[in-house]
């Protein structure tokens, strides 16, 4: 007996997919004050990656899928082994990792720096990448 195809049919075939990695908790050197440069701090990272689907994913071909584990491992390596003076630099570097795959059409990265301000839970910064904008990043928000 042959296995029935689960491939979407006709006009209903999706062309893009979105991967979300939520609340990735890492430690890194972030900041320019003496204490920040000596001691790693917690950061919390949210990743959103939108990418073009290749037809092979509907036939369960792993090689045609975007491997979010590879992307996440690269982010972890970058953050945990890096040193950053500015939150902007950290977010931009993580965004570059997320946008590196040729099928990525859009990505957004938010990094929270918990306890950065005395009376706030965290300070966060979000940057996004759009493939049609030729690799430029746009600042979405800087909030505390």
N, CA, C and O atoms as a GROMACS GRO file, in nm:
protein
  576
    1UNK      N    1   0.084  -0.117   0.000
    1UNK     CA    2   0.000   0.000   0.000
    1UNK      C    3   0.089   0.124   0.000
    1UNK      O    4   0.183   0.132   0.079
    2UNK      N    5   0.062   0.219  -0.087
    2UNK     CA    6   0.144   0.340  -0.094
    2UNK      C    7   0.091   0.445   0.003
    2UNK      O    8  -0.028   0.451   0.034
    3UNK      N    9   0.183   0.526   0.048
    3UNK     CA   10   0.149   0.633   0.143
    3UNK      C   11   0.085   0.749   0.067
    3UNK      O   12   0.139   0.793  -0.034
    4UNK      N   13  -0.026   0.797   0.115
    4UNK     CA   14  -0.094   0.909   0.050
    4UNK      C   15  -0.013   1.038   0.072
    4UNK      O   16   0.040   1.061   0.180
    5UNK      N   17  -0.007   1.118  -0.031
    5UNK     CA   18   0.066   1.245  -0.021
    5UNK      C   19  -0.012   1.343   0.064
    5UNK      O   20  -0.134   1.355   0.052
    6UNK      N   21   0.059   1.413   0.150
    6UNK     CA   22  -0.004   1.516   0.233
    6UNK      C   23   0.023   1.654   0.176
    6UNK      O   24   0.001   1.755   0.244
    7UNK      N   25   0.071   1.658   0.053
    7UNK     CA   26   0.106   1.785  -0.012
    7UNK      C   27  -0.020   1.869  -0.033
    7UNK      O   28  -0.121   1.818  -0.082
    8UNK      N   29  -0.016   1.998   0.001
    8UNK     CA   30  -0.129   2.085  -0.026
    8UNK      C   31  -0.157   2.089  -0.176
    8UNK      O   32  -0.066   2.075  -0.257
    9UNK      N   33  -0.283   2.107  -0.212
    9UNK     CA   34  -0.322   2.102  -0.353
    9UNK      C   35  -0.367   2.238  -0.404
    9UNK      O   36  -0.422   2.320  -0.330
   10UNK      N   37  -0.341   2.259  -0.533
   10UNK     CA   38  -0.394   2.375  -0.604
   10UNK      C   39  -0.347   2.507  -0.548
   10UNK      O   40  -0.231   2.522  -0.511
   11UNK      N   41  -0.438   2.602  -0.542
   11UNK     CA   42  -0.408   2.738  -0.499
   11UNK      C   43  -0.379   2.748  -0.350
   11UNK      O   44  -0.336   2.853  -0.302
   12UNK      N   45  -0.403   2.643  -0.277
   12UNK     CA   46  -0.383   2.648  -0.132
   12UNK      C   47  -0.241   2.618  -0.088
   12UNK      O   48  -0.214   2.612   0.032
   13UNK      N   49  -0.151   2.599  -0.181
   13UNK     CA   50  -0.013   2.570  -0.145
   13UNK      C   51   0.050   2.696  -0.085
   13UNK      O   52   0.058   2.799  -0.151
   14UNK      N   53   0.094   2.688   0.041
   14UNK     CA   54   0.158   2.805   0.101
   14UNK      C   55   0.294   2.832   0.036
   14UNK      O   56   0.364   2.739  -0.004
   15UNK      N   57   0.328   2.958   0.027
   15UNK     CA   58   0.454   2.996  -0.036
   15UNK      C   59   0.558   3.042   0.066
   15UNK      O   60   0.678   3.044   0.037
   16UNK      N   61   0.511   3.078   0.184
   16UNK     CA   62   0.603   3.122   0.289
   16UNK      C   63   0.565   3.056   0.421
   16UNK      O   64   0.451   3.015   0.442
   17UNK      N   65   0.664   3.048   0.506
   17UNK     CA   66   0.643   2.998   0.642
   17UNK      C   67   0.711   3.094   0.738
   17UNK      O   68   0.794   3.176   0.698
   18UNK      N   69   0.676   3.083   0.864
   18UNK     CA   70   0.731   3.170   0.967
   18UNK      C   71   0.777   3.085   1.083
   18UNK      O   72   0.701   3.004   1.136
   19UNK      N   73   0.900   3.104   1.123
   19UNK     CA   74   0.955   3.036   1.241
   19UNK      C   75   0.966   3.139   1.352
   19UNK      O   76   1.015   3.250   1.331
   20UNK      N   77   0.919   3.103   1.470
   20UNK     CA   78   0.932   3.188   1.589
   20UNK      C   79   1.012   3.112   1.693
   20UNK      O   80   0.980   2.999   1.729
   21UNK      N   81   1.116   3.175   1.742
   21UNK     CA   82   1.192   3.122   1.856
   21UNK      C   83   1.166   3.222   1.968
   21UNK      O   84   1.204   3.339   1.959
   22UNK      N   85   1.101   3.175   2.074
   22UNK     CA   86   1.057   3.266   2.180
   22UNK      C   87   1.138   3.250   2.307
   22UNK      O   88   1.162   3.139   2.355
   23UNK      N   89   1.178   3.364   2.360
   23UNK     CA   90   1.239   3.373   2.494
   23UNK      C   91   1.365   3.289   2.508
   23UNK      O   92   1.381   3.218   2.607
   24UNK      N   93   1.454   3.297   2.410
   24UNK     CA   94   1.584   3.231   2.417
   24UNK      C   95   1.667   3.305   2.521
   24UNK      O   96   1.699   3.422   2.503
   25UNK      N   97   1.702   3.237   2.629
   25UNK     CA   98   1.773   3.300   2.741
   25UNK      C   99   1.921   3.267   2.734
   25UNK      O  100   1.962   3.151   2.741
   26UNK      N  101   2.002   3.373   2.719
   26UNK     CA  102   2.147   3.357   2.706
   26UNK      C  103   2.219   3.455   2.797
   26UNK      O  104   2.157   3.542   2.858
   27UNK      N  105   2.350   3.440   2.806
   27UNK     CA  106   2.433   3.531   2.886
   27UNK      C  107   2.545   3.582   2.797
   27UNK      O  108   2.605   3.507   2.720
   28UNK      N  109   2.573   3.712   2.810
   28UNK     CA  110   2.678   3.773   2.730
   28UNK      C  111   2.732   3.896   2.801
   28UNK      O  112   2.676   3.944   2.899
   29UNK      N  113   2.842   3.946   2.748
   29UNK     CA  114   2.895   4.075   2.794
   29UNK      C  115   2.824   4.182   2.712
   29UNK      O  116   2.840   4.188   2.590
   30UNK      N  117   2.746   4.266   2.779
   30UNK     CA  118   2.671   4.372   2.711
   30UNK      C  119   2.674   4.498   2.794
   30UNK      O  120   2.629   4.499   2.909
   31UNK      N  121   2.726   4.604   2.738
   31UNK     CA  122   2.731   4.732   2.808
   31UNK      C  123   2.871   4.789   2.809
   31UNK      O  124   2.968   4.721   2.775
   32UNK      N  125   2.881   4.915   2.848
   32UNK     CA  126   3.011   4.982   2.847
   32UNK      C  127   3.056   5.027   2.985
   32UNK      O  128   3.167   5.077   2.998
   33UNK      N  129   2.974   5.010   3.086
   33UNK     CA  130   3.018   5.040   3.223
   33UNK      C  131   3.115   4.932   3.269
   33UNK      O  132   3.111   4.819   3.222
   34UNK      N  133   3.204   4.969   3.363
   34UNK     CA  134   3.306   4.875   3.409
   34UNK      C  135   3.248   4.742   3.456
   34UNK      O  136   3.298   4.636   3.419
   35UNK      N  137   3.142   4.748   3.536
   35UNK     CA  138   3.082   4.625   3.588
   35UNK      C  139   3.024   4.539   3.475
   35UNK      O  140   3.033   4.417   3.479
   36UNK      N  141   2.964   4.604   3.375
   36UNK     CA  142   2.906   4.531   3.262
   36UNK      C  143   3.013   4.465   3.176
   36UNK      O  144   2.989   4.362   3.113
   37UNK      N  145   3.130   4.523   3.173
   37UNK     CA  146   3.238   4.468   3.090
   37UNK      C  147   3.310   4.352   3.159
   37UNK      O  148   3.382   4.277   3.094
   38UNK      N  149   3.290   4.339   3.291
   38UNK     CA  150   3.356   4.232   3.367
   38UNK      C  151   3.268   4.110   3.388
   38UNK      O  152   3.318   3.999   3.406
   39UNK      N  153   3.137   4.129   3.386
   39UNK     CA  154   3.045   4.021   3.424
   39UNK      C  155   2.938   4.001   3.317
   39UNK      O  156   2.876   4.098   3.272
   40UNK      N  157   2.916   3.876   3.277
   40UNK     CA  158   2.810   3.846   3.180
   40UNK      C  159   2.674   3.880   3.240
   40UNK      O  160   2.651   3.869   3.361
   41UNK      N  161   2.585   3.921   3.152
   41UNK     CA  162   2.448   3.953   3.191
   41UNK      C  163   2.350   3.868   3.112
   41UNK      O  164   2.382   3.818   3.004
   42UNK      N  165   2.233   3.853   3.167
   42UNK     CA  166   2.126   3.782   3.097
   42UNK      C  167   2.071   3.868   2.986
   42UNK      O  168   2.057   3.990   3.000
   43UNK      N  169   2.038   3.803   2.873
   43UNK     CA  170   1.960   3.865   2.767
   43UNK      C  171   1.854   3.763   2.726
   43UNK      O  172   1.875   3.642   2.737
   44UNK      N  173   1.740   3.813   2.680
   44UNK     CA  174   1.631   3.728   2.636
   44UNK      C  175   1.600   3.766   2.492
   44UNK      O  176   1.574   3.883   2.462
   45UNK      N  177   1.601   3.668   2.404
   45UNK     CA  178   1.594   3.696   2.261
   45UNK      C  179   1.471   3.630   2.199
   45UNK      O  180   1.443   3.512   2.224
   46UNK      N  181   1.399   3.707   2.118
   46UNK     CA  182   1.289   3.656   2.037
   46UNK      C  183   1.328   3.671   1.890
   46UNK      O  184   1.371   3.777   1.847
   47UNK      N  185   1.311   3.563   1.815
   47UNK     CA  186   1.343   3.562   1.673
   47UNK      C  187   1.217   3.531   1.593
   47UNK      O  188   1.139   3.443   1.630
   48UNK      N  189   1.199   3.601   1.484
   48UNK     CA  190   1.095   3.569   1.388
   48UNK      C  191   1.162   3.564   1.252
   48UNK      O  192   1.227   3.661   1.211
   49UNK      N  193   1.147   3.454   1.181
   49UNK     CA  194   1.210   3.436   1.050
   49UNK      C  195   1.103   3.390   0.952
   49UNK      O  196   1.044   3.284   0.969
   50UNK      N  197   1.080   3.471   0.850
   50UNK     CA  198   0.986   3.436   0.743
   50UNK      C  199   1.069   3.397   0.621
   50UNK      O  200   1.165   3.466   0.586
   51UNK      N  201   1.031   3.286   0.558
   51UNK     CA  202   1.112   3.236   0.446
   51UNK      C  203   1.024   3.171   0.340
   51UNK      O  204   0.914   3.123   0.368
   52UNK      N  205   1.077   3.170   0.216
   52UNK     CA  206   1.009   3.105   0.104
   52UNK      C  207   1.016   2.954   0.122
   52UNK      O  208   1.121   2.898   0.152
   53UNK      N  209   0.903   2.890   0.102
   53UNK     CA  210   0.898   2.744   0.111
   53UNK      C  211   0.943   2.682  -0.021
   53UNK      O  212   0.906   2.730  -0.128
   54UNK      N  213   1.019   2.579  -0.012
   54UNK     CA  214   1.055   2.501  -0.129
   54UNK      C  215   0.956   2.385  -0.140
   54UNK      O  216   0.910   2.332  -0.039
   55UNK      N  217   0.925   2.346  -0.262
   55UNK     CA  218   0.825   2.243  -0.287
   55UNK      C  219   0.855   2.113  -0.212
   55UNK      O  220   0.764   2.043  -0.169
   56UNK      N  221   0.982   2.080  -0.197
   56UNK     CA  222   1.020   1.955  -0.134
   56UNK      C  223   0.974   1.938   0.010
   56UNK      O  224   0.965   1.825   0.057
   57UNK      N  225   0.946   2.047   0.081
   57UNK     CA  226   0.902   2.033   0.220
   57UNK      C  227   0.768   1.960   0.229
   57UNK      O  228   0.738   1.897   0.330
   58UNK      N  229   0.687   1.969   0.125
   58UNK     CA  230   0.557   1.902   0.125
   58UNK      C  231   0.570   1.753   0.097
   58UNK      O  232   0.474   1.677   0.113
   59UNK      N  233   0.689   1.712   0.057
   59UNK     CA  234   0.719   1.570   0.039
   59UNK      C  235   0.811   1.521   0.150
   59UNK      O  236   0.869   1.413   0.141
   60UNK      N  237   0.825   1.602   0.256
   60UNK     CA  238   0.904   1.566   0.374
   60UNK      C  239   1.054   1.559   0.346
   60UNK      O  240   1.125   1.481   0.410
   61UNK      N  241   1.103   1.638   0.252
   61UNK     CA  242   1.246   1.642   0.223
   61UNK      C  243   1.313   1.743   0.316
   61UNK      O  244   1.296   1.864   0.301
   62UNK      N  245   1.387   1.692   0.409
   62UNK     CA  246   1.452   1.773   0.512
   62UNK      C  247   1.547   1.877   0.450
   62UNK      O  248   1.555   1.989   0.500
   63UNK      N  249   1.616   1.841   0.346
   63UNK     CA  250   1.714   1.931   0.284
   63UNK      C  251   1.650   2.057   0.227
   63UNK      O  252   1.718   2.158   0.208
   64UNK      N  253   1.520   2.053   0.200
   64UNK     CA  254   1.450   2.170   0.145
   64UNK      C  255   1.392   2.263   0.251
   64UNK      O  256   1.333   2.366   0.218
   65UNK      N  257   1.408   2.228   0.376
   65UNK     CA  258   1.354   2.309   0.487
   65UNK      C  259   1.461   2.402   0.543
   65UNK      O  260   1.581   2.374   0.532
   66UNK      N  261   1.418   2.511   0.602
   66UNK     CA  262   1.509   2.600   0.674
   66UNK      C  263   1.532   2.537   0.812
   66UNK      O  264   1.437   2.515   0.886
   67UNK      N  265   1.656   2.509   0.844
   67UNK     CA  266   1.688   2.441   0.970
   67UNK      C  267   1.701   2.542   1.083
   67UNK      O  268   1.805   2.605   1.100
   68UNK      N  269   1.593   2.557   1.159
   68UNK     CA  270   1.594   2.656   1.268
   68UNK      C  271   1.691   2.618   1.378
   68UNK      O  272   1.735   2.706   1.453
   69UNK      N  273   1.726   2.493   1.390
   69UNK     CA  274   1.824   2.452   1.491
   69UNK      C  275   1.963   2.507   1.455
   69UNK      O  276   2.036   2.552   1.543
   70UNK      N  277   1.998   2.504   1.328
   70UNK     CA  278   2.126   2.558   1.282
   70UNK      C  279   2.131   2.708   1.308
   70UNK      O  280   2.232   2.760   1.356
   71UNK      N  281   2.022   2.779   1.276
   71UNK     CA  282   2.016   2.924   1.298
   71UNK      C  283   2.028   2.954   1.447
   71UNK      O  284   2.105   3.042   1.487
   72UNK      N  285   1.953   2.883   1.528
   72UNK     CA  286   1.955   2.907   1.673
   72UNK      C  287   2.092   2.879   1.733
   72UNK      O  288   2.138   2.955   1.818
   73UNK      N  289   2.157   2.772   1.689
   73UNK     CA  290   2.293   2.742   1.739
   73UNK      C  291   2.391   2.854   1.702
   73UNK      O  292   2.478   2.890   1.782
   74UNK      N  293   2.377   2.909   1.582
   74UNK     CA  294   2.465   3.020   1.540
   74UNK      C  295   2.440   3.143   1.626
   74UNK      O  296   2.535   3.214   1.661
   75UNK      N  297   2.314   3.170   1.659
   75UNK     CA  298   2.280   3.283   1.747
   75UNK      C  299   2.340   3.261   1.886
   75UNK      O  300   2.400   3.351   1.943
   76UNK      N  301   2.324   3.142   1.938
   76UNK     CA  302   2.378   3.111   2.072
   76UNK      C  303   2.530   3.130   2.074
   76UNK      O  304   2.583   3.191   2.166
   77UNK      N  305   2.598   3.080   1.973
   77UNK     CA  306   2.744   3.094   1.966
   77UNK      C  307   2.785   3.241   1.960
   77UNK      O  308   2.875   3.285   2.031
   78UNK      N  309   2.718   3.317   1.874
   78UNK     CA  310   2.748   3.460   1.860
   78UNK      C  311   2.730   3.534   1.992
   78UNK      O  312   2.818   3.609   2.034
   79UNK      N  313   2.617   3.513   2.057
   79UNK     CA  314   2.584   3.588   2.178
   79UNK      C  315   2.672   3.547   2.295
   79UNK      O  316   2.730   3.632   2.362
   80UNK      N  317   2.682   3.418   2.320
   80UNK     CA  318   2.756   3.372   2.438
   80UNK      C  319   2.907   3.392   2.426
   80UNK      O  320   2.975   3.400   2.528
   81UNK      N  321   2.960   3.401   2.306
   81UNK     CA  322   3.103   3.420   2.288
   81UNK      C  323   3.139   3.562   2.246
   81UNK      O  324   3.255   3.592   2.218
   82UNK      N  325   3.040   3.650   2.244
   82UNK     CA  326   3.065   3.787   2.200
   82UNK      C  327   3.076   3.885   2.315
   82UNK      O  328   3.046   3.855   2.430
   83UNK      N  329   3.120   4.005   2.279
   83UNK     CA  330   3.125   4.119   2.370
   83UNK      C  331   3.067   4.237   2.296
   83UNK      O  332   3.109   4.268   2.185
   84UNK      N  333   2.971   4.303   2.358
   84UNK     CA  334   2.899   4.411   2.292
   84UNK      C  335   2.891   4.531   2.385
   84UNK      O  336   2.857   4.516   2.502
   85UNK      N  337   2.922   4.648   2.334
   85UNK     CA  338   2.904   4.771   2.410
   85UNK      C  339   2.760   4.817   2.404
   85UNK      O  340   2.705   4.866   2.503
   86UNK      N  341   2.699   4.802   2.288
   86UNK     CA  342   2.564   4.855   2.265
   86UNK      C  343   2.465   4.744   2.234
   86UNK      O  344   2.498   4.646   2.167
   87UNK      N  345   2.343   4.760   2.283
   87UNK     CA  346   2.234   4.670   2.252
   87UNK      C  347   2.206   4.669   2.101
   87UNK      O  348   2.172   4.565   2.044
   88UNK      N  349   2.222   4.784   2.037
   88UNK     CA  350   2.200   4.794   1.892
   88UNK      C  351   2.293   4.700   1.815
   88UNK      O  352   2.250   4.635   1.720
   89UNK      N  353   2.418   4.693   1.855
   89UNK     CA  354   2.515   4.606   1.789
   89UNK      C  355   2.479   4.459   1.809
   89UNK      O  356   2.485   4.380   1.715
   90UNK      N  357   2.443   4.423   1.930
   90UNK     CA  358   2.403   4.286   1.958
   90UNK      C  359   2.284   4.246   1.872
   90UNK      O  360   2.286   4.140   1.809
   91UNK      N  361   2.180   4.328   1.869
   91UNK     CA  362   2.059   4.296   1.793
   91UNK      C  363   2.090   4.289   1.644
   91UNK      O  364   2.042   4.198   1.576
   92UNK      N  365   2.169   4.382   1.593
   92UNK     CA  366   2.205   4.382   1.450
   92UNK      C  367   2.283   4.256   1.412
   92UNK      O  368   2.261   4.200   1.305
   93UNK      N  369   2.374   4.213   1.497
   93UNK     CA  370   2.452   4.093   1.467
   93UNK      C  371   2.364   3.968   1.469
   93UNK      O  372   2.381   3.879   1.386
   94UNK      N  373   2.272   3.960   1.564
   94UNK     CA  374   2.179   3.846   1.569
   94UNK      C  375   2.089   3.848   1.445
   94UNK      O  376   2.062   3.744   1.386
   95UNK      N  377   2.042   3.966   1.408
   95UNK     CA  378   1.957   3.979   1.290
   95UNK      C  379   2.031   3.933   1.164
   95UNK      O  380   1.972   3.868   1.078
   96UNK      N  381   2.159   3.965   1.153
   96UNK     CA  382   2.238   3.922   1.038
   96UNK      C  383   2.245   3.769   1.029
   96UNK      O  384   2.240   3.714   0.919
   97UNK      N  385   2.255   3.702   1.142
   97UNK     CA  386   2.254   3.556   1.144
   97UNK      C  387   2.119   3.504   1.093
   97UNK      O  388   2.114   3.410   1.014
   98UNK      N  389   2.011   3.565   1.139
   98UNK     CA  390   1.877   3.521   1.100
   98UNK      C  391   1.848   3.545   0.952
   98UNK      O  392   1.773   3.470   0.890
   99UNK      N  393   1.906   3.649   0.895
   99UNK     CA  394   1.878   3.686   0.756
   99UNK      C  395   1.976   3.623   0.658
   99UNK      O  396   1.969   3.649   0.538
  100UNK      N  397   2.067   3.542   0.706
  100UNK     CA  398   2.176   3.490   0.624
  100UNK      C  399   2.131   3.391   0.516
  100UNK      O  400   2.193   3.386   0.410
  101UNK      N  401   2.027   3.315   0.539
  101UNK     CA  402   1.981   3.213   0.444
  101UNK      C  403   1.917   3.280   0.323
  101UNK      O  404   1.840   3.375   0.340
  102UNK      N  405   1.945   3.234   0.201
  102UNK     CA  406   1.892   3.299   0.080
  102UNK      C  407   1.740   3.296   0.068
  102UNK      O  408   1.683   3.378  -0.005
  103UNK      N  409   1.672   3.204   0.137
  103UNK     CA  410   1.526   3.196   0.130
  103UNK      C  411   1.456   3.289   0.229
  103UNK      O  412   1.334   3.302   0.224
  104UNK      N  413   1.531   3.353   0.318
  104UNK     CA  414   1.470   3.442   0.418
  104UNK      C  415   1.424   3.570   0.350
  104UNK      O  416   1.501   3.638   0.283
  105UNK      N  417   1.295   3.602   0.370
  105UNK     CA  418   1.237   3.723   0.312
  105UNK      C  419   1.221   3.834   0.416
  105UNK      O  420   1.216   3.952   0.382
  106UNK      N  421   1.212   3.794   0.542
  106UNK     CA  422   1.189   3.891   0.650
  106UNK      C  423   1.235   3.828   0.780
  106UNK      O  424   1.215   3.708   0.801
  107UNK      N  425   1.295   3.906   0.865
  107UNK     CA  426   1.323   3.858   1.000
  107UNK      C  427   1.317   3.976   1.096
  107UNK      O  428   1.343   4.091   1.060
  108UNK      N  429   1.283   3.944   1.219
  108UNK     CA  430   1.275   4.044   1.325
  108UNK      C  431   1.336   3.984   1.451
  108UNK      O  432   1.309   3.869   1.486
  109UNK      N  433   1.420   4.064   1.516
  109UNK     CA  434   1.487   4.020   1.638
  109UNK      C  435   1.461   4.122   1.747
  109UNK      O  436   1.477   4.242   1.726
  110UNK      N  437   1.420   4.074   1.862
  110UNK     CA  438   1.406   4.158   1.982
  110UNK      C  439   1.494   4.100   2.090
  110UNK      O  440   1.491   3.980   2.119
  111UNK      N  441   1.574   4.187   2.151
  111UNK     CA  442   1.658   4.145   2.263
  111UNK      C  443   1.618   4.228   2.384
  111UNK      O  444   1.617   4.351   2.380
  112UNK      N  445   1.585   4.158   2.492
  112UNK     CA  446   1.556   4.221   2.620
  112UNK      C  447   1.680   4.211   2.708
  112UNK      O  448   1.746   4.108   2.713
  113UNK      N  449   1.708   4.320   2.776
  113UNK     CA  450   1.817   4.323   2.873
  113UNK      C  451   1.750   4.344   3.010
  113UNK      O  452   1.725   4.457   3.051
  114UNK      N  453   1.720   4.232   3.080
  114UNK     CA  454   1.650   4.243   3.208
  114UNK      C  455   1.728   4.326   3.310
  114UNK      O  456   1.850   4.319   3.318
  115UNK      N  457   1.655   4.403   3.386
  115UNK     CA  458   1.711   4.480   3.497
  115UNK      C  459   1.813   4.585   3.454
  115UNK      O  460   1.899   4.623   3.533
  116UNK      N  461   1.804   4.632   3.329
  116UNK     CA  462   1.897   4.734   3.282
  116UNK      C  463   1.870   4.869   3.348
  116UNK      O  464   1.961   4.949   3.366
  117UNK      N  465   1.745   4.893   3.383
  117UNK     CA  466   1.708   5.015   3.453
  117UNK      C  467   1.648   4.980   3.587
  117UNK      O  468   1.580   4.878   3.602
  118UNK      N  469   1.674   5.062   3.684
  118UNK     CA  470   1.637   5.034   3.822
  118UNK      C  471   1.488   5.003   3.841
  118UNK      O  472   1.455   4.910   3.914
  119UNK      N  473   1.400   5.077   3.780
  119UNK     CA  474   1.258   5.060   3.805
  119UNK      C  475   1.184   4.992   3.689
  119UNK      O  476   1.062   4.999   3.681
  120UNK      N  477   1.258   4.929   3.600
  120UNK     CA  478   1.197   4.862   3.484
  120UNK      C  479   1.232   4.713   3.484
  120UNK      O  480   1.339   4.674   3.530
  121UNK      N  481   1.141   4.632   3.431
  121UNK     CA  482   1.170   4.489   3.418
  121UNK      C  483   1.284   4.465   3.320
  121UNK      O  484   1.370   4.380   3.342
  122UNK      N  485   1.284   4.541   3.210
  122UNK     CA  486   1.391   4.525   3.111
  122UNK      C  487   1.389   4.643   3.015
  122UNK      O  488   1.298   4.725   3.014
  123UNK      N  489   1.493   4.647   2.935
  123UNK     CA  490   1.501   4.738   2.820
  123UNK      C  491   1.512   4.647   2.699
  123UNK      O  492   1.588   4.550   2.701
  124UNK      N  493   1.436   4.676   2.595
  124UNK     CA  494   1.443   4.592   2.476
  124UNK      C  495   1.465   4.676   2.352
  124UNK      O  496   1.433   4.795   2.347
  125UNK      N  497   1.522   4.611   2.252
  125UNK     CA  498   1.545   4.675   2.123
  125UNK      C  499   1.505   4.575   2.016
  125UNK      O  500   1.537   4.456   2.026
  126UNK      N  501   1.436   4.624   1.913
  126UNK     CA  502   1.391   4.540   1.802
  126UNK      C  503   1.441   4.597   1.671
  126UNK      O  504   1.430   4.717   1.646
  127UNK      N  505   1.497   4.510   1.587
  127UNK     CA  506   1.535   4.546   1.451
  127UNK      C  507   1.474   4.445   1.356
  127UNK      O  508   1.450   4.330   1.394
  128UNK      N  509   1.448   4.488   1.232
  128UNK     CA  510   1.396   4.396   1.133
  128UNK      C  511   1.473   4.405   1.003
  128UNK      O  512   1.536   4.506   0.973
  129UNK      N  513   1.467   4.297   0.928
  129UNK     CA  514   1.530   4.286   0.797
  129UNK      C  515   1.424   4.249   0.694
  129UNK      O  516   1.341   4.162   0.720
  130UNK      N  517   1.426   4.315   0.579
  130UNK     CA  518   1.340   4.280   0.467
  130UNK      C  519   1.428   4.258   0.345
  130UNK      O  520   1.507   4.346   0.308
  131UNK      N  521   1.416   4.143   0.283
  131UNK     CA  522   1.500   4.110   0.168
  131UNK      C  523   1.484   4.212   0.056
  131UNK      O  524   1.582   4.248  -0.009
  132UNK      N  525   1.362   4.261   0.033
  132UNK     CA  526   1.340   4.356  -0.076
  132UNK      C  527   1.403   4.493  -0.049
  132UNK      O  528   1.414   4.574  -0.140
  133UNK      N  529   1.443   4.518   0.073
  133UNK     CA  530   1.506   4.645   0.108
  133UNK      C  531   1.658   4.637   0.096
  133UNK      O  532   1.730   4.720   0.152
  134UNK      N  533   1.706   4.537   0.025
  134UNK     CA  534   1.850   4.519  -0.001
  134UNK      C  535   1.935   4.513   0.125
  134UNK      O  536   2.043   4.570   0.131
  135UNK      N  537   1.885   4.444   0.226
  135UNK     CA  538   1.964   4.420   0.345
  135UNK      C  539   1.961   4.530   0.448
  135UNK      O  540   2.034   4.523   0.548
  136UNK      N  541   1.880   4.633   0.429
  136UNK     CA  542   1.878   4.741   0.529
  136UNK      C  543   1.794   4.699   0.650
  136UNK      O  544   1.705   4.615   0.639
  137UNK      N  545   1.825   4.758   0.764
  137UNK     CA  546   1.750   4.730   0.885
  137UNK      C  547   1.679   4.857   0.926
  137UNK      O  548   1.726   4.968   0.904
  138UNK      N  549   1.563   4.836   0.987
  138UNK     CA  550   1.485   4.950   1.033
  138UNK      C  551   1.459   4.932   1.181
  138UNK      O  552   1.419   4.826   1.227
  139UNK      N  553   1.483   5.038   1.255
  139UNK     CA  554   1.457   5.034   1.397
  139UNK      C  555   1.307   5.037   1.421
  139UNK      O  556   1.240   5.131   1.378
  140UNK      N  557   1.254   4.937   1.488
  140UNK     CA  558   1.111   4.933   1.516
  140UNK      C  559   1.079   5.006   1.646
  140UNK      O  560   0.990   5.091   1.651
  141UNK      N  561   1.152   4.970   1.749
  141UNK     CA  562   1.120   5.033   1.875
  141UNK      C  563   1.238   5.020   1.971
  141UNK      O  564   1.319   4.927   1.961
  142UNK      N  565   1.246   5.109   2.058
  142UNK     CA  566   1.342   5.103   2.167
  142UNK      C  567   1.261   5.140   2.290
  142UNK      O  568   1.223   5.256   2.308
  143UNK      N  569   1.235   5.043   2.374
  143UNK     CA  570   1.143   5.066   2.485
  143UNK      C  571   1.205   5.019   2.615
  143UNK      O  572   1.295   4.936   2.617
  144UNK      N  573   1.156   5.075   2.721
  144UNK     CA  574   1.198   5.027   2.852
  144UNK      C  575   1.076   4.992   2.930
  144UNK      O  576   1.087   4.949   3.045
   0.00000   0.00000   0.00000
